[in-house]
Amino acid sequence: MSKRINVGETLMAQHLTELGLRFSQQQQVIHTRRWAWDFLLEDYRILIEVDGYFAGRHKGWGGDNEKQNAAVMQGWRPLRFSTNDVKRGKAKEFLKQWLSK
């Protein structure tokens, strides 16, 4: 599944690498659906979406909820960060705090 990578996703990949976390990108975890997650941290069963900014955002909002709910029901822990959270280092700090326990 091809999707244009945004600045937030590029920086998130860098931050995950700096934290020493194994990850893969644009992964489909619910095989009956075509949804891809920006990042998958299989060691922690965490899925990460970096929400960028685009026109018509509210159009896909319900689909995002369905995607997240399906992941939860299959035992995944989905996390969502805005591009600004990634740029400001808030997402990296959150992951560092919670995954170091």
N, C-alpha and C positions, 0 to 999 in steps of 0.2 A: 504494500500500500504506500503510495508516494504522497508526500505532503511537504509543503515548503517549511523548512525549519526556521523558526523565528529566533531573534536575539536572546530571548529568555531561555529557550531550549539549549542553545549553544552554550550559554553561560552556566546553565544547570548541569550540563554534561561535564564542564570543567570543574564545577564545585563538587560533584559526586566523585570525580577522579581524585581531587585534592583530599577528600575525606576518606579515600581508600575503599570506596564502596564499589562492588561489582554491579554492573547494570547493563541492560540492553535497551535499545530505543525502538520506538514504533512497533510495539509488540501487541499481538492479538492474543488475549487470554481466554476469551469466551468464544469458543470455536464455532458456535452456531450463529455468531454475529460477526460483522466486518469491522467492529470497533477496534481501533489501535490506541494504545496508551503511549504517551510521550516517553515514559521511562518505566522500566520494570526492574525492581530490586528483588530478585527471586529469593535470596537468602533471608529476607525479612517478610516476604509475601506482600510487598508494598508496590503500589502502582502510583505513578505521579503524572499529573497533568499540569502543564504550564499554560495558563490562560493568557493568550495574547489579546491584542485589541483589533477588532475588525468590525466592519459595518454589518448591521443586521444581527448582532450578537444574540438578541432575545429569540430569534427564530429557532436556533438549535438548543436552547436552554433545556427544554423538556427531554430531548434526546440525551443530553449530558446527564440528566438525573437518572434516566433509565440505564444508561451505561454504568454509572457509579453504583446504583442499587444492585444491578446484576452481579457486579464484581464483589460487592459485600456478601451477597448470598452464596457466592462460591468460595468464600473464605479469604478474599483479598482485603488489603487495607489501602483504599484509595486516598491519596492526598492531592490537594489542589493548591497551587500557588499562582499568584499573578506575576506577570513579567516584572512589574515593579518590585515585588517581594524578592525575586531572584536578583535583580540588579542591585538592590540595597543590601543583599547578603542575609536577609531575614529567613529565606528558605534554607540556606546553608546552615545557619545558626540553629534553626529548628531541628533539622535532621541531626546535626552534631549533638545537640542536647538529648534528643530522644533515643538515638541509636547508640549512644555511649553507655546506656544503663545496663 
